[in-house]
Amino acid sequence: MNPQPATFQMKEDTLAILIPAYKPDFLREAIESILGQSNQHFILYIFDDASPHELNEIVRDYLNTPNVIYHRFNENLGQNSLTKQWQRCIEFTKSEPWIWLFSDDDLMGEHCVEFFYSALKKYTDADIFRFKSQKISVSGEILKENEFHNPLTAQTFLQKKLSYDEESYMVESPFRRSLFYEIGGFPELPLAWAADDLFYVKMYNRGKAIAISDEVVKWRYSNENVSGKKSRESAGKKMEASLIFVNEIRKESKGSCRLIPENLPDLWYIRQIRSLTNQLSLFDEFRALYNLRGGLESWIHYLAMKWQRVRFRPW
């Protein structure tokens, strides 16, 4: 790890931007989108997750930059648990009060850091901020846009997320280190599937969340993402994670977080089955639905979904 240069002065509002790096394809582009920020008051940590690729060949071009720190781990943790890798990276940072977990293939708009500090100055009691986002392809084509509005609460987030009105990505949000530890860090879910969503729910329930609509973060979708991997094994793990997510938000949404309809988490779960139906066997689907314990209404909804699908293709 190269030491933090003495020329960088840490302040009480210093932002740590973290890149847990493994893939080389867009790493340089990701780094340059961060180092090209109009406000340079941040420390950029690049954590090499024992990648088989020569990431140091890319990173060494930036090591003389005053606010860049690079470290290579000896053990590849991300292949077994992305959330544990994220946690390890955060624990390896210093005491910066604000953390922004980024990625090795995503991009931030030129003024993201500037607007973060502007929002922090206005909302001094905020605990987490959320930028609007774009889902982009490998070639940079915009596939989906997500824009968020205040008030930003667990209820408004879940209502839109579970209704498939918006998507969410870990790279959208800088958050307070203190609240991160208060909620117990990142939830552990298989493949980290929906882990960011559950993380957001816990943060929004316990802290103040503010949407920033002045800039955009770009999240890249590819076959290298967990979202893009397609196999029966990965689909089974995604359904396992989806069940944990639903059970957790059932707990989190009791009382103050009313969803419409009330069984919206169950409907979201069934739609997850539908989205993975080409990778799951019929037995896998029945088992996933049985594990939901959603009652007769869930089975009726599932069978209606299957009937709608079988009109166009056989089971």
TORKOL-4160 file (C-alpha; in steps of 0.2 Angstrom, whole numbers, padded with zeros to 4 digits, m for minus):
315
<pt num="1" X="0000" Y="0000" Z="0000"/>
<pt num="2" X="0007" Y="0017" Z="m0005"/>
<pt num="3" X="0007" Y="0029" Z="0010"/>
<pt num="4" X="m0005" Y="0043" Z="0011"/>
<pt num="5" X="0005" Y="0058" Z="0004"/>
<pt num="6" X="0007" Y="0072" Z="0017"/>
<pt num="7" X="0001" Y="0085" Z="0004"/>
<pt num="8" X="m0017" Y="0079" Z="0007"/>
<pt num="9" X="m0025" Y="0086" Z="0022"/>
<pt num="10" X="m0039" Y="0076" Z="0030"/>
<pt num="11" X="m0054" Y="0086" Z="0036"/>
<pt num="12" X="m0069" Y="0081" Z="0047"/>
<pt num="13" X="m0080" Y="0080" Z="0031"/>
<pt num="14" X="m0067" Y="0070" Z="0020"/>
<pt num="15" X="m0075" Y="0058" Z="0008"/>
<pt num="16" X="m0067" Y="0041" Z="0005"/>
<pt num="17" X="m0071" Y="0034" Z="m0012"/>
<pt num="18" X="m0067" Y="0015" Z="m0014"/>
<pt num="19" X="m0065" Y="0004" Z="m0029"/>
<pt num="20" X="m0065" Y="m0014" Z="m0025"/>
<pt num="21" X="m0056" Y="m0019" Z="m0041"/>
<pt num="22" X="m0055" Y="m0036" Z="m0050"/>
<pt num="23" X="m0058" Y="m0033" Z="m0069"/>
<pt num="24" X="m0047" Y="m0023" Z="m0080"/>
<pt num="25" X="m0058" Y="m0019" Z="m0094"/>
<pt num="26" X="m0065" Y="m0002" Z="m0088"/>
<pt num="27" X="m0054" Y="0001" Z="m0073"/>
<pt num="28" X="m0044" Y="0015" Z="m0081"/>
<pt num="29" X="m0061" Y="0024" Z="m0086"/>
<pt num="30" X="m0068" Y="0022" Z="m0069"/>
<pt num="31" X="m0052" Y="0029" Z="m0061"/>
<pt num="32" X="m0052" Y="0044" Z="m0073"/>
<pt num="33" X="m0070" Y="0048" Z="m0070"/>
<pt num="34" X="m0066" Y="0050" Z="m0051"/>
<pt num="35" X="m0049" Y="0059" Z="m0053"/>
<pt num="36" X="m0058" Y="0071" Z="m0066"/>
<pt num="37" X="m0070" Y="0077" Z="m0052"/>
<pt num="38" X="m0072" Y="0096" Z="m0051"/>
<pt num="39" X="m0069" Y="0095" Z="m0032"/>
<pt num="40" X="m0054" Y="0085" Z="m0027"/>
<pt num="41" X="m0057" Y="0084" Z="m0009"/>
<pt num="42" X="m0058" Y="0065" Z="m0007"/>
<pt num="43" X="m0046" Y="0050" Z="m0005"/>
<pt num="44" X="m0047" Y="0037" Z="m0018"/>
<pt num="45" X="m0044" Y="0019" Z="m0012"/>
<pt num="46" X="m0041" Y="0006" Z="m0026"/>
<pt num="47" X="m0042" Y="m0012" Z="m0018"/>
<pt num="48" X="m0035" Y="m0026" Z="m0029"/>
<pt num="49" X="m0045" Y="m0042" Z="m0024"/>
<pt num="50" X="m0030" Y="m0053" Z="m0029"/>
<pt num="51" X="m0035" Y="m0051" Z="m0047"/>
<pt num="52" X="m0026" Y="m0063" Z="m0060"/>
<pt num="53" X="m0025" Y="m0047" Z="m0071"/>
<pt num="54" X="m0011" Y="m0035" Z="m0070"/>
<pt num="55" X="m0021" Y="m0021" Z="m0062"/>
<pt num="56" X="m0005" Y="m0013" Z="m0055"/>
<pt num="57" X="0000" Y="m0009" Z="m0073"/>
<pt num="58" X="m0016" Y="0002" Z="m0074"/>
<pt num="59" X="m0015" Y="0009" Z="m0057"/>
<pt num="60" X="0003" Y="0014" Z="m0057"/>
<pt num="61" X="0000" Y="0028" Z="m0068"/>
<pt num="62" X="m0010" Y="0036" Z="m0054"/>
<pt num="63" X="0000" Y="0033" Z="m0039"/>
<pt num="64" X="0009" Y="0050" Z="m0039"/>
<pt num="65" X="m0008" Y="0058" Z="m0037"/>
<pt num="66" X="m0009" Y="0065" Z="m0020"/>
<pt num="67" X="m0026" Y="0058" Z="m0015"/>
<pt num="68" X="m0024" Y="0040" Z="m0022"/>
<pt num="69" X="m0020" Y="0024" Z="m0012"/>
<pt num="70" X="m0018" Y="0007" Z="m0019"/>
<pt num="71" X="m0018" Y="m0010" Z="m0010"/>
<pt num="72" X="m0017" Y="m0028" Z="m0017"/>
<pt num="73" X="m0025" Y="m0041" Z="m0005"/>
<pt num="74" X="m0017" Y="m0058" Z="m0005"/>
<pt num="75" X="m0033" Y="m0067" Z="m0004"/>
<pt num="76" X="m0047" Y="m0066" Z="m0017"/>
<pt num="77" X="m0062" Y="m0063" Z="m0006"/>
<pt num="78" X="m0075" Y="m0057" Z="m0019"/>
<pt num="79" X="m0077" Y="m0074" Z="m0027"/>
<pt num="80" X="m0084" Y="m0081" Z="m0011"/>
<pt num="81" X="m0093" Y="m0065" Z="m0004"/>
<pt num="82" X="m0094" Y="m0048" Z="m0012"/>
<pt num="83" X="m0101" Y="m0041" Z="0004"/>
<pt num="84" X="m0086" Y="m0047" Z="0014"/>
<pt num="85" X="m0075" Y="m0040" Z="0001"/>
<pt num="86" X="m0084" Y="m0023" Z="0002"/>
<pt num="87" X="m0083" Y="m0024" Z="0021"/>
<pt num="88" X="m0064" Y="m0028" Z="0021"/>
<pt num="89" X="m0061" Y="m0013" Z="0010"/>
<pt num="90" X="m0070" Y="m0001" Z="0021"/>
<pt num="91" X="m0061" Y="m0008" Z="0037"/>
<pt num="92" X="m0044" Y="m0005" Z="0027"/>
<pt num="93" X="m0048" Y="0014" Z="0025"/>
<pt num="94" X="m0043" Y="0027" Z="0038"/>
<pt num="95" X="m0056" Y="0037" Z="0048"/>
<pt num="96" X="m0064" Y="0047" Z="0034"/>
<pt num="97" X="m0082" Y="0050" Z="0040"/>
<pt num="98" X="m0090" Y="0048" Z="0023"/>
<pt num="99" X="m0088" Y="0032" Z="0012"/>
<pt num="100" X="m0093" Y="0030" Z="m0006"/>
<pt num="101" X="m0092" Y="0012" Z="m0012"/>
<pt num="102" X="m0089" Y="0013" Z="m0031"/>
<pt num="103" X="m0084" Y="m0001" Z="m0044"/>
<pt num="104" X="m0071" Y="m0005" Z="m0057"/>
<pt num="105" X="m0082" Y="m0002" Z="m0072"/>
<pt num="106" X="m0094" Y="0012" Z="m0067"/>
<pt num="107" X="m0093" Y="0030" Z="m0070"/>
<pt num="108" X="m0097" Y="0046" Z="m0060"/>
<pt num="109" X="m0102" Y="0063" Z="m0068"/>
<pt num="110" X="m0089" Y="0076" Z="m0067"/>
<pt num="111" X="m0097" Y="0086" Z="m0053"/>
<pt num="112" X="m0103" Y="0072" Z="m0042"/>
<pt num="113" X="m0091" Y="0076" Z="m0027"/>
<pt num="114" X="m0095" Y="0094" Z="m0029"/>
<pt num="115" X="m0113" Y="0092" Z="m0027"/>
<pt num="116" X="m0111" Y="0079" Z="m0013"/>
<pt num="117" X="m0102" Y="0093" Z="m0003"/>
<pt num="118" X="m0115" Y="0106" Z="m0008"/>
<pt num="119" X="m0129" Y="0094" Z="m0002"/>
<pt num="120" X="m0119" Y="0090" Z="0014"/>
<pt num="121" X="m0118" Y="0109" Z="0018"/>
<pt num="122" X="m0137" Y="0111" Z="0016"/>
<pt num="123" X="m0142" Y="0095" Z="0024"/>
<pt num="124" X="m0129" Y="0094" Z="0039"/>
<pt num="125" X="m0139" Y="0080" Z="0047"/>
<pt num="126" X="m0140" Y="0069" Z="0032"/>
<pt num="127" X="m0133" Y="0051" Z="0034"/>
<pt num="128" X="m0134" Y="0045" Z="0016"/>
<pt num="129" X="m0136" Y="0053" Z="m0001"/>
<pt num="130" X="m0142" Y="0046" Z="m0017"/>
<pt num="131" X="m0137" Y="0052" Z="m0035"/>
<pt num="132" X="m0148" Y="0048" Z="m0050"/>
<pt num="133" X="m0142" Y="0034" Z="m0060"/>
<pt num="134" X="m0141" Y="0027" Z="m0078"/>
<pt num="135" X="m0139" Y="0009" Z="m0082"/>
<pt num="136" X="m0127" Y="0007" Z="m0097"/>
<pt num="137" X="m0121" Y="m0007" Z="m0108"/>
<pt num="138" X="m0103" Y="m0012" Z="m0111"/>
<pt num="139" X="m0103" Y="0000" Z="m0126"/>
<pt num="140" X="m0110" Y="0014" Z="m0115"/>
<pt num="141" X="m0128" Y="0014" Z="m0122"/>
<pt num="142" X="m0141" Y="0020" Z="m0109"/>
<pt num="143" X="m0152" Y="0006" Z="m0105"/>
<pt num="144" X="m0162" Y="0013" Z="m0090"/>
<pt num="145" X="m0162" Y="0030" Z="m0081"/>
<pt num="146" X="m0167" Y="0031" Z="m0062"/>
<pt num="147" X="m0171" Y="0048" Z="m0054"/>
<pt num="148" X="m0175" Y="0049" Z="m0036"/>
<pt num="149" X="m0184" Y="0063" Z="m0026"/>
<pt num="150" X="m0186" Y="0069" Z="m0008"/>
<pt num="151" X="m0192" Y="0064" Z="0004"/>
<pt num="152" X="m0182" Y="0048" Z="0002"/>
<pt num="153" X="m0187" Y="0035" Z="0014"/>
<pt num="154" X="m0187" Y="0016" Z="0016"/>
<pt num="155" X="m0206" Y="0016" Z="0011"/>
<pt num="156" X="m0204" Y="0026" Z="m0005"/>
<pt num="157" X="m0188" Y="0016" Z="m0009"/>
<pt num="158" X="m0197" Y="m0001" Z="m0007"/>
<pt num="159" X="m0213" Y="0005" Z="m0015"/>
<pt num="160" X="m0204" Y="0009" Z="m0031"/>
<pt num="161" X="m0191" Y="m0005" Z="m0030"/>
<pt num="162" X="m0203" Y="m0019" Z="m0027"/>
<pt num="163" X="m0215" Y="m0012" Z="m0041"/>
<pt num="164" X="m0200" Y="m0012" Z="m0053"/>
<pt num="165" X="m0202" Y="0006" Z="m0056"/>
<pt num="166" X="m0184" Y="0009" Z="m0053"/>
<pt num="167" X="m0168" Y="0000" Z="m0051"/>
<pt num="168" X="m0154" Y="0003" Z="m0038"/>
<pt num="169" X="m0136" Y="0001" Z="m0037"/>
<pt num="170" X="m0123" Y="0002" Z="m0023"/>
<pt num="171" X="m0113" Y="0015" Z="m0033"/>
<pt num="172" X="m0126" Y="0028" Z="m0031"/>
<pt num="173" X="m0124" Y="0033" Z="m0013"/>
<pt num="174" X="m0111" Y="0040" Z="m0002"/>
<pt num="175" X="m0115" Y="0037" Z="0017"/>
<pt num="176" X="m0109" Y="0040" Z="0034"/>
<pt num="177" X="m0096" Y="0028" Z="0041"/>
<pt num="178" X="m0104" Y="0030" Z="0059"/>
<pt num="179" X="m0122" Y="0024" Z="0052"/>
<pt num="180" X="m0114" Y="0010" Z="0042"/>
<pt num="181" X="m0107" Y="0002" Z="0058"/>
<pt num="182" X="m0123" Y="0006" Z="0068"/>
<pt num="183" X="m0133" Y="m0005" Z="0056"/>
<pt num="184" X="m0120" Y="m0019" Z="0056"/>
<pt num="185" X="m0112" Y="m0016" Z="0040"/>
<pt num="186" X="m0117" Y="m0024" Z="0024"/>
<pt num="187" X="m0130" Y="m0038" Z="0025"/>
<pt num="188" X="m0123" Y="m0055" Z="0019"/>
<pt num="189" X="m0134" Y="m0062" Z="0005"/>
<pt num="190" X="m0129" Y="m0076" Z="m0008"/>
<pt num="191" X="m0120" Y="m0068" Z="m0023"/>
<pt num="192" X="m0123" Y="m0051" Z="m0014"/>
<pt num="193" X="m0140" Y="m0052" Z="m0023"/>
<pt num="194" X="m0152" Y="m0038" Z="m0016"/>
<pt num="195" X="m0138" Y="m0034" Z="m0003"/>
<pt num="196" X="m0137" Y="m0016" Z="m0008"/>
<pt num="197" X="m0156" Y="m0015" Z="m0008"/>
<pt num="198" X="m0157" Y="m0022" Z="0010"/>
<pt num="199" X="m0143" Y="m0010" Z="0015"/>
<pt num="200" X="m0153" Y="0005" Z="0008"/>
<pt num="201" X="m0168" Y="0000" Z="0018"/>
<pt num="202" X="m0158" Y="m0002" Z="0034"/>
<pt num="203" X="m0150" Y="0015" Z="0031"/>
<pt num="204" X="m0166" Y="0024" Z="0027"/>
<pt num="205" X="m0175" Y="0017" Z="0042"/>
<pt num="206" X="m0161" Y="0023" Z="0054"/>
<pt num="207" X="m0154" Y="0039" Z="0046"/>
<pt num="208" X="m0159" Y="0053" Z="0035"/>
<pt num="209" X="m0157" Y="0051" Z="0016"/>
<pt num="210" X="m0156" Y="0064" Z="0003"/>
<pt num="211" X="m0158" Y="0063" Z="m0016"/>
<pt num="212" X="m0146" Y="0073" Z="m0027"/>
<pt num="213" X="m0153" Y="0076" Z="m0044"/>
<pt num="214" X="m0140" Y="0088" Z="m0051"/>
<pt num="215" X="m0128" Y="0074" Z="m0057"/>
<pt num="216" X="m0128" Y="0056" Z="m0062"/>
<pt num="217" X="m0119" Y="0040" Z="m0059"/>
<pt num="218" X="m0117" Y="0027" Z="m0073"/>
<pt num="219" X="m0119" Y="0008" Z="m0068"/>
<pt num="220" X="m0112" Y="m0004" Z="m0081"/>
<pt num="221" X="m0122" Y="m0020" Z="m0085"/>
<pt num="222" X="m0112" Y="m0034" Z="m0092"/>
<pt num="223" X="m0110" Y="m0053" Z="m0091"/>
<pt num="224" X="m0097" Y="m0050" Z="m0078"/>
<pt num="225" X="m0110" Y="m0043" Z="m0066"/>
<pt num="226" X="m0119" Y="m0055" Z="m0054"/>
<pt num="227" X="m0135" Y="m0048" Z="m0063"/>
<pt num="228" X="m0128" Y="m0054" Z="m0080"/>
<pt num="229" X="m0123" Y="m0072" Z="m0075"/>
<pt num="230" X="m0135" Y="m0085" Z="m0080"/>
<pt num="231" X="m0135" Y="m0103" Z="m0074"/>
<pt num="232" X="m0146" Y="m0114" Z="m0063"/>
<pt num="233" X="m0134" Y="m0113" Z="m0049"/>
<pt num="234" X="m0133" Y="m0094" Z="m0049"/>
<pt num="235" X="m0152" Y="m0093" Z="m0051"/>
<pt num="236" X="m0154" Y="m0104" Z="m0036"/>
<pt num="237" X="m0143" Y="m0093" Z="m0026"/>
<pt num="238" X="m0152" Y="m0078" Z="m0032"/>
<pt num="239" X="m0169" Y="m0085" Z="m0026"/>
<pt num="240" X="m0161" Y="m0090" Z="m0009"/>
<pt num="241" X="m0155" Y="m0071" Z="m0007"/>
<pt num="242" X="m0172" Y="m0065" Z="m0013"/>
<pt num="243" X="m0180" Y="m0075" Z="0001"/>
<pt num="244" X="m0169" Y="m0068" Z="0014"/>
<pt num="245" X="m0172" Y="m0050" Z="0007"/>
<pt num="246" X="m0191" Y="m0053" Z="0008"/>
<pt num="247" X="m0190" Y="m0060" Z="0025"/>
<pt num="248" X="m0179" Y="m0045" Z="0031"/>
<pt num="249" X="m0190" Y="m0032" Z="0024"/>
<pt num="250" X="m0205" Y="m0039" Z="0031"/>
<pt num="251" X="m0197" Y="m0036" Z="0048"/>
<pt num="252" X="m0191" Y="m0019" Z="0043"/>
<pt num="253" X="m0207" Y="m0013" Z="0035"/>
<pt num="254" X="m0218" Y="m0017" Z="0050"/>
<pt num="255" X="m0227" Y="m0002" Z="0058"/>
<pt num="256" X="m0220" Y="0014" Z="0049"/>
<pt num="257" X="m0217" Y="0007" Z="0032"/>
<pt num="258" X="m0234" Y="0003" Z="0024"/>
<pt num="259" X="m0233" Y="m0004" Z="0006"/>
<pt num="260" X="m0247" Y="m0005" Z="m0007"/>
<pt num="261" X="m0252" Y="m0018" Z="m0009"/>
<pt num="262" X="m0247" Y="m0026" Z="0008"/>
<pt num="263" X="m0240" Y="m0042" Z="0000"/>
<pt num="264" X="m0229" Y="m0032" Z="m0012"/>
<pt num="265" X="m0213" Y="m0040" Z="m0006"/>
<pt num="266" X="m0221" Y="m0057" Z="m0011"/>
<pt num="267" X="m0226" Y="m0051" Z="m0028"/>
<pt num="268" X="m0209" Y="m0045" Z="m0031"/>
<pt num="269" X="m0202" Y="m0062" Z="m0026"/>
<pt num="270" X="m0213" Y="m0071" Z="m0038"/>
<pt num="271" X="m0208" Y="m0059" Z="m0052"/>
<pt num="272" X="m0190" Y="m0064" Z="m0047"/>
<pt num="273" X="m0195" Y="m0082" Z="m0051"/>
<pt num="274" X="m0202" Y="m0076" Z="m0067"/>
<pt num="275" X="m0186" Y="m0067" Z="m0072"/>
<pt num="276" X="m0176" Y="m0083" Z="m0069"/>
<pt num="277" X="m0188" Y="m0095" Z="m0076"/>
<pt num="278" X="m0176" Y="m0100" Z="m0090"/>
<pt num="279" X="m0163" Y="m0105" Z="m0078"/>
<pt num="280" X="m0174" Y="m0114" Z="m0065"/>
<pt num="281" X="m0182" Y="m0130" Z="m0067"/>
<pt num="282" X="m0201" Y="m0131" Z="m0063"/>
<pt num="283" X="m0196" Y="m0140" Z="m0047"/>
<pt num="284" X="m0185" Y="m0126" Z="m0042"/>
<pt num="285" X="m0199" Y="m0114" Z="m0045"/>
<pt num="286" X="m0211" Y="m0124" Z="m0034"/>
<pt num="287" X="m0198" Y="m0125" Z="m0020"/>
<pt num="288" X="m0194" Y="m0107" Z="m0021"/>
<pt num="289" X="m0213" Y="m0103" Z="m0019"/>
<pt num="290" X="m0215" Y="m0115" Z="m0005"/>
<pt num="291" X="m0201" Y="m0107" Z="0004"/>
<pt num="292" X="m0210" Y="m0090" Z="0003"/>
<pt num="293" X="m0224" Y="m0096" Z="0014"/>
<pt num="294" X="m0235" Y="m0083" Z="0006"/>
<pt num="295" X="m0251" Y="m0092" Z="0007"/>
<pt num="296" X="m0264" Y="m0096" Z="m0006"/>
<pt num="297" X="m0264" Y="m0079" Z="m0014"/>
<pt num="298" X="m0246" Y="m0081" Z="m0018"/>
<pt num="299" X="m0249" Y="m0098" Z="m0027"/>
<pt num="300" X="m0264" Y="m0090" Z="m0037"/>
<pt num="301" X="m0253" Y="m0076" Z="m0042"/>
<pt num="302" X="m0239" Y="m0088" Z="m0047"/>
<pt num="303" X="m0250" Y="m0099" Z="m0057"/>
<pt num="304" X="m0258" Y="m0084" Z="m0066"/>
<pt num="305" X="m0241" Y="m0079" Z="m0071"/>
<pt num="306" X="m0237" Y="m0096" Z="m0077"/>
<pt num="307" X="m0253" Y="m0098" Z="m0087"/>
<pt num="308" X="m0249" Y="m0081" Z="m0095"/>
<pt num="309" X="m0232" Y="m0087" Z="m0100"/>
<pt num="310" X="m0238" Y="m0105" Z="m0106"/>
<pt num="311" X="m0249" Y="m0097" Z="m0119"/>
<pt num="312" X="m0234" Y="m0092" Z="m0128"/>
<pt num="313" X="m0222" Y="m0106" Z="m0124"/>
<pt num="314" X="m0223" Y="m0123" Z="m0115"/>
<pt num="315" X="m0218" Y="m0125" Z="m0097"/>
